[in-house]
Each structure stands twice: as C-alpha cells, then as structure tokens.
C-alpha cells in the first residue's frame, strides 16, 4: 500500500506543515507513506507525470485557497491515468463544505474534515491494516463506491451484482479538538526534511480568541497551547540548525501574555544571531512588559505581522475588531523607536462601510507608521465565515471560484477595486521591495497624501502600458525619473491623463532625484557600472582613487566609494547641510548590512 501526502505550495521557498504533521503523527505507517511537495508555478504535466510514476494506491491533497483550482485540474486528469487510485482531499478549503465538495468532484473518494492528525492515523489503519469500517472514522465525508477498501466492499457483494448499497454521501461525526501535546515534533520525526532555503512553519497553538468576521479562525474559539517545555525544545532545534526563518502559524501569537514573554525570552537567551522568528500578533493587546522586551531584542531576531485591516471605526465594529487605530499606532510607534523589529502591517480592501475614500484614509494612516511592509489585501469571502453568511446584507459580489475575492460591495465598486489593484502593485514594487528607501520619501512628500502618490504612479504605469511588462531593478528607477519628468511637463495641462492631487514641485530637483535613485541602488548592491541617467565620472577617477588611498581602503565587492553632488548630510541621516559645490563621498559597506532593511552600512568621508 502506498499513500502519497501531496502539497502544492504557493512558492518553492514555502513548506507545508500540514502534511508534515499528518506523516509524523502516523509515523508507524512510515513504510506506506511518502511526502510529495510541488508548487502551483510548476507545469501541470510535470506534476501529473511525477504522481503517475509513483503508482500510488491513495493520493491525499492538502487544499488551500491558493491551490484548490490547480488541484481540481490535476484530479480530472489523474482519475483518467490512475483510475484505481483513491483521491482524498483535506485542509481549510474543503472542510467547511465537505459534502458539497464530494458531490461536485465525482473523481474523488472523499474529504477529511478539520484537524486531520487522528483522522489520518485511523485512515491508515483502515486502508493499510484493513481494520474497522470507514464510517466509524470521525471527520470524514465520502462516497462509498469510491472510498471503501476492498475488505469492506466485499460485504456488499452478491452473486448477481457487484455493489448494492446506497450511493448517498456519508458524513461521519465531527472530530473532537486535538490535544497539541500529542503531536510529535515533525522536523525531528521526519529527519529527511530539507530545511535549507525554505521558510519553516511552526505551530505552538491552535484556535483564536477573536471573532473577526472575514476569518475562518473565528469559528473555533477553543485556543489550545503546546506545552512550553516542548516549545522550548523545538525552538532550540531551529536555533541549533541555524534555520534562517521560522514562521509561527499561530493565529494570534500573543493572546496569552505570560506565554508570549516566556517564548520571547527563550529566543533572546538562546539566540545565535542567525534565526529570525515571524509572529502574527494583535498589537493592540501588547502590554508594557512585552513592548520593553521587544526593544531589547537583537535587530532581526523577531519580525511582527500585525493585521490592522482598517482604521475606520464603523468598519472595525462591523468586522468585530474591538480596537482603535490611535491605540494601535501608539504601540507600533513605541516598538519602532529602537529600529530593531521588522513590522508588517496589513490592510483589507472591500470590508463593510469602507468606500474608496475611507480606504485611502486607512492607507495613509498605516503608511504614516512607516512599517517595513504594508500589505494590501482584498477581502476573501470564505465559506463558513461571518462575511459569507452576510454577503446579501452587504451587497457583496465576489469571484465564483477560488480565491473568492471581492468584486464589489454596497460601498465600493469594481472600478474602485481595479484602481486599488494598481495601487497595490505600486506598493509592492516600490515600497515593500525595500529598494527605494531614500527615493520614495522625496517623491511621496510632493503629494498631499501617500495614497495620492501611489495612485498617480499606478495611473502612469497604466498610461504607458508599463503594467503589462516585467521590469528589472534599474528600469524601475528609470520609470520613477520618467514619472517625475512627466509630472513637470503636465503641470500646465488642464486635461492630464493622471488624476494626481496637484503635487508641489516648487523645490523639486530631477538631479537630486537621480542621485537618490543611485544612492538606493548602491545601498543594495555594488554596481559594476553606473546607470545611464548619471553623469560619467571618468574625470573623477583619479580623485576617487586618492580617496580610497587616503582612507586606507581598497576597492572590492564588499566595499564601494561613490561621490554625490546634490545630496546633503540630512539625506544620509545626518543633520548638518553640505555645501553642494563639492561632491560628498559615501562609503558603502556590504559586509555590514542593516538586518532590518538589508541595506549596506553608509559612512560619509
């Protein structure tokens, strides 16, 4: 008997904790199990061929919002080339409408509902050891003719006909919630897992105490924690193996203050300066002790993901988020004072009572906190969620198939959604990439609001058809310079193609912008060649050589000196102004990068 636990991840760097947990809990059946991980970016033909060559008896797919469509396509073809193979699905995307899934995909045998560890172990006993009956296993929905093992099918055989039983879908009793301490540590049990070049996911709790209307975690309020002694042992495993990043999948990592402090203290006390731990938190419930602890951490030890979602009070109430932006902002600003914690703040477009203007206000509020990442998401109307149950009340129109993303609501139109998609792309390219940390502030301050800037830039991209092309890093800087020149040319035009909010270009300098772009480029990499928009420095070659010699430095890939003419000390983070008649020389040290933004260290000569 061969059972494949199969995952289709969003990217190669991701890993699938779900199939690791199932395999480790059913480790007694190791000889019958095999893990297969792919990505949704791989060719379907490759995955189809690879699964076929395994000649499995059973294939189990881990289903999520981002891979369910791909899996449906695979199943359609797999059933043709492996007609005797039983196909089972599990995961959040099939758990809340399992009966409907089994009915709508005739090729599959059934669905494992909810938490799957104990269900899968009994599943293996049934199929591998031929013990028991399938309808005695809690947490299943299945079609008998497709799902039953041979030993159970024999009960239905008669002399005249093969199978005589009701073909209606069977849904067994719900599974009780799982005790996390019963779960083995999958990264030790499955000791052949590759930890290199991947984000490693880790779970120290399940459930969520909050009731956010758009989230499936709100359905189960029963928060369960893994014992701290087990958590400490497992964190030490990651630290000892020098795993670059461990991502807690706990829905609200800091819902228990005492536990949060204990885990963060352990990370600090055993830190080897390599592993980064990503925690999704509710910032509004952080207390003073937790904030002070965060301030003491090594830069890069912890990064925080904070779901702001909106700053509109009416929307916060409608989505059951009892918080205020003012309180959250004060906490984020306190954490930011030491510049040692990477913060990722989330917004969701398409929520109740939030129109385009309201979302723009939310965007500007969050942008003012200057997080390292500002994630713009769009409401997913998930089956089983409060939003799904109230879709008619909100006139919520959303995509018919995965990812079930909002198209319009009572407050926001599809035109508005398209505009926000443009803004989202510009934020991803120019803000979240972290490659424009000096250039962006100079440009954004020309506009009345940050949202106005990203909106105008998105419209410029669409006008020039740049949104249809993939651009390299140098080209992205060139487009910013082109955009600025375009703004200067359009100032006197009454019918501009860009609906920008009258940027103030009084003190704007294209030459300064070009040097800021160059500064950002050198902060990330030691360019072999200056970009075309900067003047030739051949005449300064000898002077630059002397600067190296005078300061006892050598040219190398790890260090670079560059002159700037139009920048001031304040542009480099210093306060006193510089006389622009002479160049200012800047040393970029690539061996000593900032662990938060990964920029080279700068020294002025």
C-alpha positions as CSV (number, residue, x, y, z in Angstrom):
1,X,0.0,0.0,0.0
2,X,1.4,3.4,-1.0
3,X,-0.2,6.6,0.3
4,X,1.0,10.0,-1.1
5,X,0.6,13.1,1.1
6,X,0.7,15.8,-1.5
7,X,1.1,19.6,-1.2
8,X,1.1,22.3,-3.8
9,X,2.8,25.3,-2.2
10,X,2.5,28.9,-3.5
11,X,6.3,29.2,-3.9
12,X,9.3,27.0,-3.7
13,X,10.5,28.8,-0.5
14,X,7.3,27.7,1.3
15,X,6.8,24.4,3.0
16,X,3.7,22.5,4.0
17,X,3.4,21.9,7.8
18,X,0.0,20.1,7.4
19,X,1.4,17.1,5.6
20,X,4.4,17.0,7.9
21,X,2.1,16.8,10.9
22,X,0.0,14.1,9.4
23,X,3.0,12.0,8.5
24,X,4.7,12.4,11.9
25,X,1.5,11.5,13.8
26,X,1.1,8.4,11.6
27,X,4.8,7.5,11.7
28,X,4.0,3.9,12.5
29,X,2.9,3.7,8.8
30,X,6.1,5.3,7.6
31,X,6.8,2.5,5.1
32,X,3.4,3.1,3.4
33,X,3.7,7.0,3.3
34,X,5.5,9.3,1.0
35,X,5.5,13.1,1.0
36,X,5.4,15.0,-2.3
37,X,5.7,18.8,-2.4
38,X,5.3,20.9,-5.6
39,X,4.4,24.5,-6.3
40,X,1.5,26.0,-8.3
41,X,4.1,27.5,-10.6
42,X,5.3,24.2,-11.9
43,X,3.9,22.7,-15.1
44,X,0.9,20.5,-14.6
45,X,2.3,17.9,-17.0
46,X,5.4,17.6,-14.8
47,X,3.3,17.0,-11.6
48,X,1.0,14.7,-13.4
49,X,3.9,12.6,-14.7
50,X,5.6,12.5,-11.3
51,X,2.5,11.4,-9.4
52,X,1.7,8.8,-12.1
53,X,5.2,7.2,-11.9
54,X,4.7,6.7,-8.1
55,X,1.8,4.3,-8.9
56,X,0.1,5.2,-5.6
57,X,-2.9,3.4,-4.1
58,X,-4.1,6.7,-2.5
59,X,-3.3,10.3,-3.1
60,X,-4.2,12.9,-0.4
61,X,-4.1,16.6,-1.3
62,X,-3.7,19.5,1.1
63,X,-6.1,22.1,-0.1
64,X,-6.0,25.9,0.4
65,X,-7.5,28.9,-1.3
66,X,-4.4,29.4,-3.5
67,X,-4.2,25.8,-4.8
68,X,-7.7,24.4,-5.0
69,X,-8.3,25.3,-8.7
70,X,-4.9,23.7,-9.6
71,X,-5.8,20.6,-7.6
72,X,-9.2,20.3,-9.3
73,X,-7.5,20.3,-12.7
74,X,-5.0,17.7,-11.6
75,X,-7.7,15.4,-10.2
76,X,-9.5,15.5,-13.5
77,X,-6.5,14.1,-15.3
78,X,-5.2,11.8,-12.5
79,X,-8.5,9.9,-12.4
80,X,-8.0,9.1,-16.1
81,X,-4.5,7.8,-15.9
82,X,-4.8,6.3,-12.4
83,X,-8.4,5.1,-12.4
84,X,-7.9,2.7,-9.4
85,X,-6.2,5.3,-7.2
86,X,-8.3,6.7,-4.4
87,X,-8.1,10.5,-4.2
88,X,-8.8,12.2,-0.8
89,X,-8.8,15.9,0.0
90,X,-8.2,17.8,3.3
91,X,-7.5,21.3,4.5
92,X,-9.4,24.5,5.2
93,X,-10.6,25.0,1.6
94,X,-12.6,21.8,1.7
95,X,-13.5,21.4,5.4
96,X,-16.4,23.8,5.6
97,X,-18.4,22.4,2.7
98,X,-17.1,18.9,2.5
99,X,-20.4,17.4,1.4
100,X,-20.6,19.8,-1.5
101,X,-17.0,19.1,-2.4
102,X,-17.6,15.4,-2.6
103,X,-20.7,15.9,-4.6
104,X,-19.1,18.4,-7.1
105,X,-15.9,16.4,-7.8
106,X,-17.1,12.9,-8.7
107,X,-13.5,11.7,-9.2
108,X,-12.6,11.9,-5.5
109,X,-13.2,9.3,-2.8
110,X,-13.8,11.8,0.0
111,X,-12.7,14.6,2.3
112,X,-11.0,14.7,5.7
113,X,-12.7,17.4,7.7
114,X,-10.9,19.8,10.0
115,X,-7.9,18.8,12.1
116,X,-6.6,15.7,10.4
117,X,-4.0,14.0,12.6
118,X,-6.2,11.5,14.4
119,X,-8.4,11.1,11.4
120,X,-5.5,10.3,9.2
121,X,-4.0,7.8,11.6
122,X,-7.3,5.8,11.7
123,X,-7.5,6.3,7.9
124,X,-4.1,4.5,7.6
125,X,-5.2,1.7,9.9
126,X,-8.3,1.2,7.8
127,X,-6.5,1.1,4.4
128,X,-3.2,-0.4,5.3
129,X,-4.1,-2.8,8.0
130,X,-7.7,-3.3,6.8
131,X,-9.0,-2.7,10.3
132,X,-12.5,-1.4,11.0
133,X,-15.1,0.4,8.9
134,X,-14.7,3.7,7.2
135,X,-17.9,5.2,8.6
136,X,-16.6,4.6,12.1
137,X,-13.8,7.1,11.5
138,X,-14.8,10.6,12.7
139,X,-14.2,13.6,10.5
140,X,-14.9,12.2,7.0
141,X,-17.2,12.9,4.1
142,X,-17.1,10.2,1.4
143,X,-18.8,8.4,-1.5
144,X,-18.9,4.7,-0.6
145,X,-18.3,3.3,-4.0
146,X,-15.2,5.4,-4.4
147,X,-13.9,5.3,-0.9
148,X,-14.4,1.8,0.7
149,X,-11.5,-0.5,0.9
150,X,-11.7,-4.0,-0.7
151,X,-12.2,-5.7,2.6
152,X,-15.3,-3.6,3.3
153,X,-16.6,-3.7,-0.3
154,X,-16.8,-7.5,0.0
155,X,-19.6,-7.2,2.4
156,X,-21.8,-5.6,-0.3
157,X,-21.0,-8.3,-3.0
158,X,-23.8,-10.6,-4.1
159,X,-24.0,-13.4,-6.6
160,X,-25.9,-11.4,-9.2
161,X,-24.5,-7.9,-8.7
162,X,-21.2,-6.3,-7.6
163,X,-22.2,-3.4,-5.4
164,X,-25.6,-3.0,-3.8
165,X,-25.7,-0.1,-1.4
166,X,-27.0,3.5,-1.1
167,X,-24.7,5.8,-3.1
168,X,-25.6,8.9,-1.0
169,X,-22.6,10.7,0.5
170,X,-21.8,9.7,4.1
171,X,-20.6,12.3,6.6
172,X,-19.3,10.9,9.8
173,X,-19.3,12.5,13.3
174,X,-17.2,15.6,13.8
175,X,-13.8,15.1,15.3
176,X,-13.1,16.4,18.8
177,X,-10.5,19.1,19.0
178,X,-6.9,17.9,19.1
179,X,-4.5,18.0,22.0
180,X,-1.4,19.7,20.6
181,X,0.9,17.9,23.1
182,X,0.0,14.6,21.4
183,X,1.6,15.8,18.2
184,X,5.3,14.7,17.6
185,X,7.7,17.4,16.5
186,X,7.6,16.7,12.8
187,X,11.1,18.2,12.0
188,X,12.7,15.6,14.2
189,X,10.5,12.6,13.3
190,X,10.8,13.3,9.6
191,X,14.5,13.8,9.7
192,X,14.9,13.8,6.0
193,X,13.1,17.1,5.5
194,X,15.2,19.8,3.9
195,X,15.4,23.0,6.0
196,X,17.7,24.8,3.5
197,X,16.5,27.8,1.5
198,X,12.9,27.5,2.8
199,X,10.6,29.2,5.3
200,X,10.0,26.7,8.1
201,X,6.5,26.9,9.6
202,X,5.9,26.1,13.2
203,X,2.7,25.8,15.4
204,X,2.7,26.4,19.1
205,X,-1.1,27.0,19.4
206,X,-4.3,26.4,17.5
207,X,-7.5,28.4,17.6
208,X,-8.1,32.1,18.1
209,X,-9.8,34.1,20.8
210,X,-11.1,36.8,18.4
211,X,-14.1,36.9,16.2
212,X,-13.0,38.7,13.0
213,X,-15.9,38.3,10.6
214,X,-13.7,37.6,7.5
215,X,-11.6,34.8,9.1
216,X,-12.2,31.1,9.5
217,X,-10.3,31.1,12.7
218,X,-13.2,32.9,14.3
219,X,-15.3,29.7,14.1
220,X,-13.3,27.9,16.7
221,X,-12.8,29.8,19.9
222,X,-11.1,26.9,21.7
223,X,-7.5,28.1,21.8
224,X,-5.1,25.3,22.6
225,X,-1.4,25.7,23.5
226,X,1.5,23.3,23.2
227,X,3.4,22.9,26.5
228,X,6.2,25.3,26.9
229,X,8.8,22.6,27.6
230,X,8.1,21.1,24.2
231,X,8.1,24.6,22.5
232,X,11.5,25.4,24.1
233,X,13.0,22.1,22.9
234,X,11.7,22.7,19.4
235,X,12.8,26.3,19.2
236,X,16.3,25.1,20.2
237,X,16.2,22.7,17.4
238,X,15.7,25.5,14.9
239,X,18.4,27.7,16.6
240,X,20.9,24.8,16.6
241,X,20.2,24.0,12.9
242,X,20.6,27.7,12.1
243,X,17.3,27.9,10.2
244,X,17.1,31.4,8.6
245,X,13.4,31.9,9.3
246,X,10.8,30.2,11.4
247,X,7.2,31.4,10.8
248,X,4.7,30.8,13.6
249,X,1.4,29.9,12.2
250,X,-0.4,30.6,15.5
251,X,-3.4,32.8,14.6
252,X,-2.7,35.3,17.5
253,X,0.7,34.6,18.9
254,X,0.4,37.0,21.8
255,X,-3.1,36.0,23.1
256,X,-1.5,34.8,26.4
257,X,0.9,37.4,27.9
258,X,2.7,35.1,30.2
259,X,3.4,32.6,27.5
260,X,4.4,35.3,25.0
261,X,7.0,36.7,27.3
262,X,8.4,33.2,28.1
263,X,8.9,32.3,24.4
264,X,10.4,35.7,23.5
265,X,12.8,35.5,26.5
266,X,13.9,32.0,25.4
267,X,14.6,33.2,21.9
268,X,16.7,36.1,23.3
269,X,18.6,34.0,25.8
270,X,19.5,31.2,23.3
271,X,19.9,33.4,20.1
272,X,22.9,32.6,17.9
273,X,22.4,35.6,15.7
274,X,21.0,33.7,12.7
275,X,17.4,32.6,13.1
276,X,14.5,35.0,12.6
277,X,11.1,34.3,14.1
278,X,8.0,35.6,12.4
279,X,5.0,36.1,14.7
280,X,1.5,37.2,13.8
281,X,0.2,39.3,16.7
282,X,-2.6,41.6,17.8
283,X,-0.6,44.7,18.6
284,X,-3.4,46.4,20.5
285,X,-3.2,43.8,23.3
286,X,0.6,44.1,23.8
287,X,1.4,45.2,27.3
288,X,4.3,47.3,28.6
289,X,6.5,44.3,29.6
290,X,6.2,42.8,26.1
291,X,7.0,46.1,24.4
292,X,10.0,46.6,26.5
293,X,11.2,43.1,25.8
294,X,10.8,43.7,22.0
295,X,13.0,46.8,22.3
296,X,15.8,44.7,23.9
297,X,16.0,42.2,21.1
298,X,18.8,41.7,18.5
299,X,17.8,43.5,15.3
300,X,16.3,40.8,13.1
301,X,15.6,38.3,15.9
302,X,11.8,38.8,15.6
303,X,9.5,40.2,13.0
304,X,5.9,41.0,13.6
305,X,2.9,40.8,11.3
306,X,0.0,43.0,12.5
307,X,-3.5,42.9,11.0
308,X,-4.7,46.5,11.1
309,X,-7.2,45.8,8.3
310,X,-8.8,49.3,8.5
311,X,-8.8,52.4,10.6
312,X,-12.5,53.2,10.0
313,X,-14.3,52.9,13.4
314,X,-17.6,51.8,11.8
315,X,-15.8,49.1,9.8
316,X,-13.9,47.9,12.8
317,X,-17.1,47.4,14.7
318,X,-18.7,45.6,11.7
319,X,-15.9,43.1,11.4
320,X,-15.8,42.5,15.2
321,X,-12.4,44.1,15.8
322,X,-12.7,45.9,19.2
323,X,-9.7,48.3,18.7
324,X,-8.9,51.8,17.8
325,X,-6.2,52.9,15.4
326,X,-4.9,55.6,17.8
327,X,-4.1,52.9,20.4
328,X,-2.5,50.6,17.9
329,X,-0.4,53.4,16.4
330,X,0.9,54.4,19.8
331,X,2.1,50.8,20.4
332,X,3.6,50.4,16.9
333,X,5.5,53.7,17.3
334,X,6.9,52.6,20.7
335,X,8.2,49.4,19.1
336,X,9.7,51.4,16.3
337,X,11.8,53.6,18.5
338,X,14.7,51.2,18.6
339,X,14.5,50.3,14.9
340,X,15.2,46.6,15.7
341,X,11.9,44.9,14.8
342,X,10.7,44.4,11.3
343,X,7.0,45.1,11.1
344,X,4.5,44.0,8.5
345,X,1.1,45.8,8.7
346,X,-1.9,44.5,6.8
347,X,-4.9,46.3,5.3
348,X,-8.0,44.6,3.7
349,X,-10.0,46.3,0.9
350,X,-13.7,45.5,0.4
351,X,-14.8,45.5,4.1
352,X,-18.2,46.7,5.2
353,X,-18.7,50.5,5.4
354,X,-15.4,51.2,3.7
355,X,-15.6,53.1,0.4
356,X,-12.6,54.3,-1.7
357,X,-12.1,57.5,0.4
358,X,-12.3,55.6,3.6
359,X,-9.7,53.0,2.4
360,X,-7.4,55.8,1.3
361,X,-7.6,57.3,4.8
362,X,-6.8,53.8,6.2
363,X,-3.9,53.5,3.8
364,X,-2.5,57.0,4.8
365,X,-2.9,56.2,8.5
366,X,-0.9,53.0,8.2
367,X,1.7,54.4,5.9
368,X,2.4,57.2,8.5
369,X,3.7,54.4,10.8
370,X,6.4,53.6,8.2
371,X,6.2,49.8,8.5
372,X,8.8,47.7,6.7
373,X,5.9,46.1,4.8
374,X,2.5,47.5,4.0
375,X,0.4,44.6,2.7
376,X,-2.7,45.5,0.8
377,X,-5.1,42.5,0.6
378,X,-8.6,42.1,-0.8
379,X,-11.4,40.6,1.1
380,X,-11.8,36.8,0.5
381,X,-15.4,35.7,1.1
382,X,-14.6,32.4,2.7
383,X,-17.2,29.6,3.1
384,X,-18.1,29.3,6.8
385,X,-17.1,32.9,7.7
386,X,-19.4,35.6,9.0
387,X,-18.9,37.7,5.8
388,X,-20.1,34.8,3.7
389,X,-23.2,34.4,5.8
390,X,-23.9,38.2,5.5
391,X,-23.0,38.7,1.8
392,X,-26.5,39.7,0.8
393,X,-26.8,42.3,3.5
394,X,-23.6,43.9,2.2
395,X,-24.4,43.5,-1.5
396,X,-21.1,41.6,-1.6
397,X,-20.2,40.3,-5.1
398,X,-17.2,38.1,-5.2
399,X,-15.4,35.6,-7.5
400,X,-17.3,32.4,-8.1
401,X,-14.2,30.2,-7.7
402,X,-11.0,30.4,-5.6
403,X,-9.8,32.8,-4.2
404,X,-13.4,34.1,-3.8
405,X,-12.1,37.7,-3.8
406,X,-14.4,40.6,-3.5
407,X,-15.5,42.3,-6.8
408,X,-17.8,45.0,-5.3
409,X,-19.9,45.8,-2.2
410,X,-22.5,48.3,-1.2
411,X,-19.7,50.8,-0.6
412,X,-17.1,50.0,-3.2
413,X,-17.4,49.5,-7.0
414,X,-15.4,47.2,-9.3
415,X,-13.8,50.4,-10.8
416,X,-12.6,51.2,-7.3
417,X,-11.2,47.7,-6.9
418,X,-9.3,48.0,-10.1
419,X,-7.8,51.3,-9.0
420,X,-6.8,49.7,-5.7
421,X,-5.2,46.8,-7.6
422,X,-3.0,49.4,-9.3
423,X,-2.1,51.0,-6.0
424,X,-1.3,47.5,-4.6
425,X,1.1,46.8,-7.4
426,X,2.9,50.0,-6.9
427,X,3.2,49.5,-3.2
428,X,4.6,46.0,-3.8
429,X,7.2,47.2,-6.4
430,X,8.3,50.5,-4.8
431,X,7.6,50.2,-1.0
432,X,7.6,46.6,0.0
433,X,10.6,45.7,-2.0
434,X,12.7,47.9,0.3
435,X,14.8,49.0,-2.7
436,X,13.6,52.7,-2.7
437,X,14.0,53.7,1.0
438,X,15.7,57.1,0.1
439,X,13.9,57.8,-3.1
440,X,10.3,57.2,-2.0
441,X,10.2,59.8,0.8
442,X,11.4,62.5,-1.5
443,X,8.6,61.7,-4.1
444,X,5.8,61.0,-1.6
445,X,6.2,64.3,0.2
446,X,5.4,66.1,-3.1
447,X,1.9,64.8,-2.9
448,X,-0.9,65.7,-0.4
449,X,-1.0,62.1,0.8
450,X,0.9,58.8,0.2
451,X,-2.2,57.3,-1.3
452,X,-2.3,60.1,-3.9
453,X,1.3,59.3,-4.9
454,X,0.8,55.6,-5.4
455,X,-2.5,56.2,-7.2
456,X,-0.8,58.7,-9.6
457,X,2.2,56.3,-10.1
458,X,-0.2,53.4,-10.9
459,X,-2.1,55.5,-13.4
460,X,1.2,56.5,-15.1
461,X,2.1,52.8,-15.3
462,X,-1.2,52.0,-17.0
463,X,-1.0,55.0,-19.3
464,X,2.5,53.9,-20.5
465,X,1.5,50.2,-20.6
466,X,4.3,49.5,-18.1
467,X,1.9,47.4,-16.0
468,X,2.0,44.8,-18.8
469,X,5.8,44.3,-18.6
470,X,8.2,42.9,-16.1
471,X,10.9,45.4,-15.3
472,X,14.4,44.9,-13.9
473,X,15.6,46.9,-10.9
474,X,17.4,49.6,-13.0
475,X,14.4,50.1,-15.2
476,X,12.1,50.6,-12.1
477,X,14.3,53.6,-11.1
478,X,14.3,54.9,-14.7
479,X,10.5,54.8,-14.6
480,X,10.4,56.9,-11.4
481,X,12.6,59.5,-13.1
482,X,10.4,59.4,-16.2
483,X,7.3,59.7,-14.0
484,X,8.7,62.8,-12.3
485,X,9.6,64.4,-15.6
486,X,6.1,63.7,-16.8
487,X,4.7,65.5,-13.8
488,X,6.7,68.5,-14.5
489,X,5.5,68.6,-18.1
490,X,1.9,68.1,-17.1
491,X,1.7,70.9,-14.6
492,X,0.2,73.3,-17.0
493,X,-2.1,70.8,-18.7
494,X,-5.7,71.1,-17.7
495,X,-6.6,67.6,-19.0
496,X,-3.8,65.5,-17.7
497,X,-4.0,61.7,-18.1
498,X,-3.0,61.4,-14.4
499,X,-5.6,62.4,-11.8
500,X,-2.9,63.4,-9.3
501,X,-3.6,65.8,-6.4
502,X,-1.6,68.8,-7.5
503,X,1.9,67.8,-6.4
504,X,4.0,70.7,-5.1
505,X,7.1,70.6,-7.3
506,X,8.4,74.1,-6.3
507,X,11.6,72.8,-4.7
508,X,11.8,69.6,-6.7
509,X,15.1,68.7,-8.4
510,X,15.4,66.0,-11.0
511,X,19.1,65.9,-10.4
512,X,18.6,65.3,-6.7
513,X,16.0,62.5,-7.5
514,X,18.6,60.8,-9.8
515,X,21.2,60.8,-7.0
516,X,18.7,59.4,-4.5
517,X,17.9,56.6,-7.0
518,X,21.7,56.0,-7.3
519,X,22.0,56.0,-3.5
520,X,19.3,53.4,-3.2
521,X,20.9,51.2,-5.9
522,X,24.3,51.3,-4.1
523,X,22.7,50.6,-0.7
524,X,21.6,47.2,-2.2
525,X,24.4,46.2,-4.5
526,X,27.9,47.2,-5.6
527,X,27.1,48.2,-9.2
528,X,29.7,47.3,-11.8
529,X,28.6,50.2,-14.0
530,X,26.8,53.5,-13.2
531,X,23.3,53.7,-14.6
532,X,22.8,55.8,-17.8
533,X,21.0,58.6,-16.0
534,X,24.1,59.6,-14.0
535,X,26.9,61.6,-15.5
536,X,30.2,59.9,-16.4
537,X,32.8,60.1,-13.6
538,X,35.8,59.4,-15.7
539,X,37.2,62.8,-14.8
540,X,36.9,62.0,-11.2
541,X,38.6,58.6,-11.5
542,X,41.9,59.8,-10.1
543,X,40.3,61.8,-7.3
544,X,38.2,58.8,-6.3
545,X,41.4,56.6,-6.3
546,X,43.1,59.1,-4.0
547,X,40.0,59.0,-1.6
548,X,40.5,55.2,-1.3
549,X,44.2,55.6,-0.6
550,X,43.8,58.5,1.9
551,X,41.4,56.5,3.9
552,X,43.3,53.2,3.8
553,X,40.6,51.4,1.8
554,X,40.7,49.0,-1.1
555,X,38.2,48.6,-3.9
556,X,36.3,45.3,-3.6
557,X,32.9,43.7,-4.0
558,X,32.4,44.2,-0.2
559,X,33.1,48.0,-0.2
560,X,32.5,50.9,-2.6
561,X,33.0,54.6,-2.5
562,X,30.8,56.9,-4.6
563,X,30.6,60.7,-4.9
564,X,27.3,62.6,-4.7
565,X,26.8,66.2,-5.8
566,X,23.2,67.1,-5.0
567,X,22.6,65.3,-1.7
568,X,23.0,66.7,1.8
569,X,24.1,65.2,5.0
570,X,20.5,65.0,6.0
571,X,19.8,62.7,3.1
572,X,22.2,60.2,4.6
573,X,20.6,60.5,8.0
574,X,22.7,63.4,9.4
575,X,21.5,66.8,10.4
576,X,24.1,69.4,9.1
577,X,23.8,70.5,5.5
578,X,26.5,70.0,2.9
579,X,28.0,72.5,0.5
580,X,26.8,71.2,-2.8
581,X,29.7,72.8,-4.8
582,X,31.9,69.9,-4.0
583,X,31.0,66.2,-4.0
584,X,30.3,64.3,-0.9
585,X,32.0,60.8,-0.8
586,X,30.0,57.9,0.6
587,X,31.4,54.5,1.6
588,X,29.0,51.5,1.2
589,X,30.0,48.6,3.4
590,X,28.3,45.4,2.1
591,X,29.7,43.1,4.8
592,X,27.8,45.1,7.4
593,X,24.2,45.3,6.3
594,X,21.2,46.5,8.3
595,X,19.4,43.3,9.4
596,X,16.0,45.0,9.2
597,X,16.1,46.6,5.6
598,X,19.3,44.7,4.4
599,X,20.9,48.0,3.2
600,X,24.6,48.4,3.2
601,X,26.1,50.5,6.1
602,X,26.9,54.1,5.0
603,X,29.9,56.2,6.1
604,X,30.5,59.7,4.9
605,X,34.0,60.9,4.1
